[in-house]
Amino acid sequence: MSRADSPPEPAAESPAEPTAPAERPTSLLGNLVRGALIGAVETVPGVSGGTVALVVGIYHHIIDSAAHLISALRRLITGPDRRAGAAKHLARVHWRVVIPVGIAMVFAVFTVAGPMADAMEGHPVQMRAVFFGMVLASVAVPFRMMLQGLATERFRRVARGGDPEEVRLRPVHLIGGVLAAAATFLLVSLPPASVEAHPLVLVPAAMVAVSALVLPGLSGSFLLLTFGLYEPTLRAVDSLDLAYLSVFALGMALGMVVVVKLLKWLLEHHQTITLAVLTGVMLGGLRTLWPWQDESRALTGWGDDAGPAGLLALAGFAVVAVLVVVDVRVQRRFLRRHDVHAGAVRS
């Protein structure tokens, strides 16, 4: 056989990168149910809508769609090729997920807000106990995401022929988490009387609260509670206070443009330290959910209701723990089904 007739030599293959799994299929009815669940839990200061979105399999649909909507708006305003650029991003939005989920979320929030505000006002010790247990269990979500990110990066280092031992938790991560916990603890120790529902306070609070959509484990209602704006916001939703809701919506819109994009960038480029800080924020914020405190947020010792409150805290912890376990199992089953490198994301 001549050299010309010989088969070509195979090109040298580069190390394979781990690929993302295919998206879970969704349906209209399923997305309505998913949206209702996310909207309902967003009124609870212990369960993150982002966590529920992860469990039901639409977290990346929502985050990617939000990013493309923001990019489309920016291209429409600044260009170049305004129409074509905006249309390109809009075509990448998961409309079959976003529209039904958004409608169901709004309906659920307006349905649950009133009863939740009444419960918080009438039974503050019991409700804070439930929320305390929920947030404590939710700390596992960003911590597990941090470990998953490190495991995935180690796998990529091996695929590229690098040293996986270079990818590990470092003292700076621990320091960042401790500082975030201390700063949050001091912040939520401030008397609530110093925080009023003024537009100059409400807009930045809404900007920060909407960031919970990007960070699984962190509840937007929990952030509002630390600002002293939880009950006023629920009351505004229940009574359709359009003045209050308009200012809050403005803050959410600005937060989507600024905070969400920033956090998405941080999670993509500095995931470990970002999640370490988030874990610290959640631990420090537990101070505001201590069941026994007076109107000035001064902590007091537990009373005769310590037993029932403790059981409620355990029940809240169990609810979120079940969500976390379900997410772990669903993710592993999904990755095995699609023959993806499941070992790279296990913690």
N, C-alpha and C positions, 0 to 999 in steps of 0.2 A: 504494500500500500504506500502510495506516495505521500509526501508530507502534506500536499495540498488536500489529499483525500482523508487525512486523519482527522478525527473529531477534535474540535477546539477544546483546549484545556479550560476547565472551569475556573471562573474568576475567584480570586480569594474573597472569602466571605468575611464580612465584618462582624464583630460580636453582636448577637441579637439583643435588642432592647426589649424589656418586658412591655407587653402591649396591654392596653386597657381593655377590659371585657366589653362585649357588646352590651347595649343598653337593654334593661329589662323591658319587656313589652307592657304597654298600658292600654286601658280602655277608657271610654268616656265615663261610664258609671264608676269605675275604679278610681279615676282621677277626681271625681266629685267627692267620693268618700275620703280620699287622701286629703283633699283640700279642707274638708270639714274637720277632720282630725287635727290638722295643723292649726287651723284657725281656733279651734276650741282650746288646745293646749297653750296657745300663745297668750291666753288670758290667765294662765297659771304660772306664778313666779318660780316654779321649780322644774318645769318640763320645757325643753327647748323645741321650738318648731323645727329647727335644723336637725335635731336628733330624730324626730318623727319622720322627717323627709328622708333621712338616711335609711331608717327602718323600712319604709314603704317603697324605697327604690327610686325616688325622684329628686334627690338632693342635687345631683349634678345637672339635671334638666333645668332646675330653677336657677341655680347659680350661673350656669353658662348662658341661659336665656337673659337673665338680668344684665350680665356683662355685655351681651350683644345689643340689647336695647339701649344701654347707655352709650355704647360705641356708635350706634346708628344715629342717636340724637347729636352726638358730637360731630360726626361727619356731616350731618345735615346743616349744622350751624357753621362749622369751620372749613368744610371741604378737605381735600380737593375732590372733584367729581361728586358733588353733594348728593344728588339723587342716586346715582349708581352706587356710591359708597354706602349710603344708608340702606339701600335695597339689599345689598350684599349681606349686611349684618342682620337685617330683618328676616332674610330667608333662612338664617341659621337659628332663629328662635324656635323653641319647641312649642308651637302654638297649640297643638292638640293636648298638651299637658298644662301649659300656663293658663289658658283661658278658663277651663273648668275648675282647676285648682284655685285660681284667684277668686272666681265667683263664689265657690263653696267656702273659702276662707272668710270672705267678708260676711257672708250670711251667718257663719258660725260665731264670729266675733260679736256681732250685734245681738245674737241670741243668748250667748253665755255671759256677756259683760255684766248685765244687771244682777243676776243671781250670784255671780262671783263677788261683786262689790258688797252685796247684802251679807254674804257669809263672812267676808273679811271684817265688816263693821260689827256684826253681831257676835262673832266668835273669834276674836283676834288671836288668843292663845292657841286654840286648836288649829286654826288655819296656818299660823306661822310654824307650828310643829310639823304639819304635813309638808309644808314647803321646805322646811329645814331638811327633812329626810330626803326629799326629792332632789334638792340641789346637791346634797352630800353625795348621793349616788351618781348624779350627773357629772361630777368631777372625773369619773372614770372615762368619760367620752373623749375630752381633749387629750388626756394622758395616754389613752390607748391609740388615738390618732398619731400622737408624737412617736410612740414606739413603732407603729406601722410605717410611718414615714422613714424612720431610721432603718428598719428592716428592708424596705424597698430600695433605699439608696445604697445599702450594703450589697444587695443583689445586683444593682446596676454597676457598682464598682467592680464586682467579680466579672460581670459580662464584658467590661471594658479592659480587663486585665489589671485593675487597680487593687489597692490594699483595702479590704473591707474594714479592717481594724481602725482605720482613721475615722470611720463614721460611728460616733458614740455620744452618749450624753457627757457634757462637759460642765465644769464648775460654773461657767457663765450662765448656763441654762438654769441651774439650781438658784444662783444668785438672782437672776431675773424673776423667777417665780416667787422667791421670798420677798423681794422688794415690792412686787406687784401685790402680794397678799397684805403686806404691812400698809402700803399706801391705800388700798381699798378698805382695810379695817378702819383706818383713821378717817377716811372720807365718809363712811356710813355711820360713824360714831357722832357726826355733827347733828345737832338738834334739827328735826324736820321743820321747825318754825322758820329756819333761815332759808328755806326753799319754797318759793311761791310759784304758782302756775302763770308766770309772766312770760310773754313771748320770748324775751331774751334768755329765759331758762328753758322754756318748753321746746324751742327749736333745736338747740344742741342736745337736749335729752332725747328727743325723737331721732336725731341723727345717730346717736350712740345706740339707742334701743334697736333700730332697724339692722344694726350690724349683727344681731343675734341670728339673722337668717343665714349668715355666712359661717358662723362659728357654732357647730353642733355642740350641745352641752350648755350653752349660755342662753338663758331665757330673756327675751325682751321685756317681759313683765317683771322679771327679777331686777333688771336694770332700772326700770321705772320705780320699783319699790325702794331701791337704794337712794333714788333721787327724791323720794317722798311724793311722787306723782302717780302712783299706781291707782289708788282709789279715785282721785280726781279724773283720771283718764277714763276709767271704766264708767264713772258716772256720766261723763260727757258723751260716751258712746251710747249708753242706755237712754239718755234724755235727748239725743240728737242735738247736742250743743254745737251748732255749725261753726260758730266763731272759734271755739276751742279746737274743734276737729280740723278746721282749715289750717290753723297755725301748726298743729301737729302733723298734718299731711305735708305741709311745706318742709318741715324738718325731716320727715321720712324721705321725701324726694331728694333733698340735698344730701342726706345720708347715703342714699343709693348711688348718687353720682360720685361722692367724695369718699365716704367711709368704706362702703362695700368694695369699691374698686381697689382702695388702698389695702384692705384686709385680704382681698383675693390675691393681690400682688405679694403681700407678705407671706401668705400661705404657700405660694408657688416658689418663692425665692428664699425665705427665711422661716420655714415651717416650724422647726424645732423650738427656736426661741419664742416664736409667736404663740405656740401652744403652751409652752412653759409659763409664759406670762398670763395667758388665759386661765390656766389651772390655778395660778396664784390669785387672780382676781376673784375666781369663784370661791376659793377657800376663805379669802378675806371678807368676801361679801356675806358669808354665813353669819357674821355678827349681827346683821340687820334682821335675820330671821330667827334669832334666839326667841323662844316663845314668851319668856317672861321679861318684859321691859316696860317702862312707863312712857308717858307721852313725850318726854324729852329724850327718849332712846337710851336712858340710863338702865343698865342691866340690873335685874333683881334676881333673888333666889327663887327656886321653884316652890310652889305651894302644894295644896292638897290635890291639885289636878295633875300632878307630875306623872302618875301612872297612866291615865288615859292619854295625856299628851305624848308620852313616850311610845305608846302603842300606835298612835297616829303617825308619829315620825317614822316608826318602823314600817308602817303600811306604805307611806309615801316613798320610802327608800326602796321597798320591794317593787312598787310599780315601775320605777325607772330602771331598776336592776333587771327586771323582766324585759323591758324594751332593749336594753344593752345586749342581753344574752340573745334575744331574737335577732338583733342586727348582726351579731357575730355569726350565728348559724346560717342566716340567709346569705350573708356575704360569702362564706366559705362554700356553701352549696352551689351558689351561682358561679363562683370562680371555677370550681371543679367541673361543673356542667359545661363550661365554655373552654375547658382545657387551658386555662391561663396559669401563670406561675403563682399558684395560691400561696406557696411558701414564702413569697416575698412580702406578703402583706399580713402574715399572721404574727400576732404578738404573744 
